Amino acid sequence: MSVRTIRVSPEIAHDASQGLWERDPGLSARRVLSRPQGWGIAVCAFLYVLAAVLWTRDTIVATLLVTSLAFLSATAFKFWVSLRGARYDLADRIDPEEIAALDDAELPVYTVLVPVFREANIVHQLVDNLGAIDYPAARLEVLILVEEEDEETRAAVDASDAPDNFTVVIVPQGQPQTKPRACNVGLAIARGEYLVIYDAEDAPEPLQLKKALLAFSRAGDRTAVMQASLNYFNAGENVLTRMFTLEYAYWFDYMLPGLDIDALPIPLGGTSNHFRTTALRELGGWDPFNVTEDADLGIRASALGYQVGIVDSVTMEEANTSIPNFVRQRSRWIKGYMQTTLVHARSPLRLIREIGLRRFAGFALLVAGTPLTFLGVLPFILLTGITWLLPSHVIDPLFPPAVAVVTLFNFLIGSGMIVYLNMMGPFKRGDFELVPWALLNPVYWILHSVASYKALWQLVVRPHYWEKTEHGLTTHRADGGGQ
């Protein structure tokens, strides 16, 4: 029996693509640079080249000092926030008796959005994982958002024997062809009072929706989002999956609580975000031109005074097992951070008025600082190698010893802080065997640096291109639903 399939109107498709741009062009990444930004970058580039020609040595010294201080500031910010987060456990712990006391007949309608594109190989896994969610089927709306051209995935869903509450939504052809555009289509027709996004390979804890409802009931009305934690079901598959797991552990167990306790803007994760649907619509949905729409939405939510909560639940995901696949994924994430930085830097005074100077500084250090940090890794490694390999009489005329020492000190201290954070990551989750792998983080950052230069290039030549991450490459399978 075929799964119910619906097509949306041309008006919905148009609004999914152009709605945010038409309502507030300043908040859309459709335009990479505003005219003032373009002129500003051009003038600064001209002045920098002029200074490099006229005062070569002084320009090199100033560049090294500024970039090394920026690198240290961004990493020190993450270190400080994570240590703050380590002091608190802000996930809203839900008593099993509270869950058992819920009356299924009184639960609100909950919408699950699952954007998929060329995921036929994991459709059966998707249906199994979402079919295991403990929520009354009559009040659970599962919308599988499939691109119009993706006939193979549609056929796989039809052949999967999906439950009756699953609906395939055809996302009409159009540009940009991105996950946030598909999600906007789903948001337009969603019936749920609450809404959550899952990726195709996700295995959420079966009780996650009920836990999120209880967490929302305890939070204030200005809490628009509840973020569940993410973990990997194939953490031990290879070195790369171990590094992924270390990174996610420190981010969700330390970084997010630290941002939350200090009321700083939180870049949302791309999955397992539970929304009040009315608040999500007030925010205008997702920016379809931003390739990390989740991070951008977190900043816009903060600007409107909304808060993000953390719910005591885990969604298991598939960690990247392939370096080329990893670079594709991370280049998109980093490009999205660059887009988000440029969008919200168009009117910095407006953003400061909306979120305050302290939150603005947090946004700058985290969202803008992350790609800048990654861009700095390869040059600093190159500089380190040069200073160690070449004799001092060659180095000193270009890199005065004091400047080289300060620069290398900042780089090594910053790298050391991130290694320490990754060592902290496994403790709350009890994965102590992963701790020694954190020593490989400098190598892991080299991959990030490669991805950041790819991201920068794409920002210039293909700013809205959604580089797809291949799923289903692992030899492991999810255990059916988290912790």
Secondary structure as the mmCIF struct_conf table of DSSP 4:
data_model
#
loop_
_struct_conf.conf_type_id
_struct_conf.id
_struct_conf.beg_label_comp_id
_struct_conf.beg_label_asym_id
_struct_conf.beg_label_seq_id
_struct_conf.end_label_comp_id
_struct_conf.end_label_asym_id
_struct_conf.end_label_seq_id
HELX_LH_PP_P HELX_LH_PP_P1 SER A 2 VAL A 3
STRN STRN1 ARG A 4 ARG A 7
HELX_RH_AL_P HELX_RH_AL_P1 PRO A 10 ARG A 23
HELX_RH_3T_P HELX_RH_3T_P1 PRO A 25 LEU A 27
TURN_TY1_P TURN_TY1_P1 ALA A 29 ARG A 30
BEND BEND1 ARG A 31 LEU A 33
HELX_RH_AL_P HELX_RH_AL_P2 ARG A 35 LEU A 54
BEND BEND2 TRP A 55 TRP A 55
HELX_RH_AL_P HELX_RH_AL_P3 THR A 56 ALA A 86
TURN_TY1_P TURN_TY1_P2 ARG A 87 ARG A 87
BEND BEND3 ALA A 91 ALA A 91
STRN STRN2 ASP A 92 ASP A 92
HELX_RH_AL_P HELX_RH_AL_P4 PRO A 96 ALA A 100
TURN_TY1_P TURN_TY1_P3 ALA A 101 ALA A 101
HELX_RH_3T_P HELX_RH_3T_P2 ASP A 104 GLU A 106
HELX_LH_PP_P HELX_LH_PP_P2 LEU A 107 VAL A 109
STRN STRN3 TYR A 110 VAL A 116
BEND BEND4 PHE A 117 ARG A 118
HELX_RH_3T_P HELX_RH_3T_P3 ALA A 120 ILE A 122
HELX_RH_AL_P HELX_RH_AL_P5 VAL A 123 GLY A 131
TURN_TY1_P TURN_TY1_P4 ALA A 132 ALA A 132
BEND BEND5 TYR A 135 TYR A 135
HELX_RH_3T_P HELX_RH_3T_P4 ALA A 137 ARG A 139
STRN STRN4 LEU A 140 GLU A 147
TURN_TY1_P TURN_TY1_P5 GLU A 148 GLU A 149
HELX_RH_AL_P HELX_RH_AL_P6 GLU A 151 ASP A 158
TURN_TY1_P TURN_TY1_P6 ALA A 159 ASP A 161
TURN_TY1_P TURN_TY1_P7 ASP A 164 ASN A 165
STRN STRN5 PHE A 166 VAL A 171
BEND BEND6 GLN A 173 GLN A 173
BEND BEND7 GLN A 175 PRO A 176
HELX_RH_AL_P HELX_RH_AL_P7 LYS A 179 ILE A 189
BEND BEND8 GLU A 193 GLU A 193
STRN STRN6 TYR A 194 ILE A 197
TURN_TY1_P TURN_TY1_P8 ALA A 200 GLU A 201
STRN STRN7 ALA A 203 PRO A 204
TURN_TY1_P TURN_TY1_P9 PRO A 206 LEU A 207
HELX_RH_AL_P HELX_RH_AL_P8 GLN A 208 ARG A 218
BEND BEND9 ALA A 219 ALA A 219
TURN_TY1_P TURN_TY1_P10 ASP A 221 ARG A 222
STRN STRN8 THR A 223 TYR A 232
TURN_TY1_P TURN_TY1_P11 PHE A 233 GLY A 236
BEND BEND10 GLU A 237 ASN A 238
HELX_RH_AL_P HELX_RH_AL_P9 VAL A 239 TYR A 250
HELX_RH_PI_P HELX_RH_PI_P1 TRP A 251 MET A 255
HELX_RH_AL_P HELX_RH_AL_P10 LEU A 256 ILE A 261
TURN_TY1_P TURN_TY1_P12 ASP A 262 ALA A 263
HELX_LH_PP_P HELX_LH_PP_P3 PRO A 267 GLY A 269
BEND BEND11 GLY A 270 SER A 272
STRN STRN9 ASN A 273 ARG A 276
HELX_RH_AL_P HELX_RH_AL_P11 THR A 277 GLU A 282
TURN_TY1_P TURN_TY1_P13 LEU A 283 GLY A 284
BEND BEND12 GLY A 285 GLY A 285
TURN_TY1_P TURN_TY1_P14 PRO A 288 PHE A 289
TURN_TY1_P TURN_TY1_P15 VAL A 291 THR A 292
HELX_RH_AL_P HELX_RH_AL_P12 GLU A 293 ALA A 303
TURN_TY1_P TURN_TY1_P16 LEU A 304 GLY A 305
STRN STRN10 GLN A 307 GLU A 317
HELX_LH_PP_P HELX_LH_PP_P4 GLU A 318 ASN A 320
HELX_RH_AL_P HELX_RH_AL_P13 ILE A 323 HIS A 344
TURN_TY1_P TURN_TY1_P17 ALA A 345 ALA A 345
BEND BEND13 ARG A 346 SER A 347
HELX_RH_AL_P HELX_RH_AL_P14 PRO A 348 ILE A 355
HELX_RH_AL_P HELX_RH_AL_P15 LEU A 357 PHE A 363
HELX_RH_PI_P HELX_RH_PI_P2 ALA A 364 ALA A 368
HELX_RH_AL_P HELX_RH_AL_P16 GLY A 369 LEU A 389
BEND BEND14 LEU A 390 LEU A 390
HELX_RH_AL_P HELX_RH_AL_P17 SER A 392 ILE A 395
TURN_TY1_P TURN_TY1_P18 ASP A 396 LEU A 398
BEND BEND15 PHE A 399 PHE A 399
HELX_RH_AL_P HELX_RH_AL_P18 PRO A 401 MET A 424
HELX_RH_3T_P HELX_RH_3T_P5 GLY A 425 PHE A 427
TURN_TY1_P TURN_TY1_P19 LYS A 428 GLY A 430
HELX_RH_3T_P HELX_RH_3T_P6 PHE A 432 LEU A 440
HELX_RH_AL_P HELX_RH_AL_P19 ASN A 441 VAL A 461
TURN_TY1_P TURN_TY1_P20 PRO A 463 HIS A 464
HELX_LH_PP_P HELX_LH_PP_P5 LYS A 468 GLU A 470
BEND BEND16 GLY A 472 GLY A 472
BEND BEND17 THR A 475 THR A 475
BEND BEND18 GLY A 480 GLY A 481
#
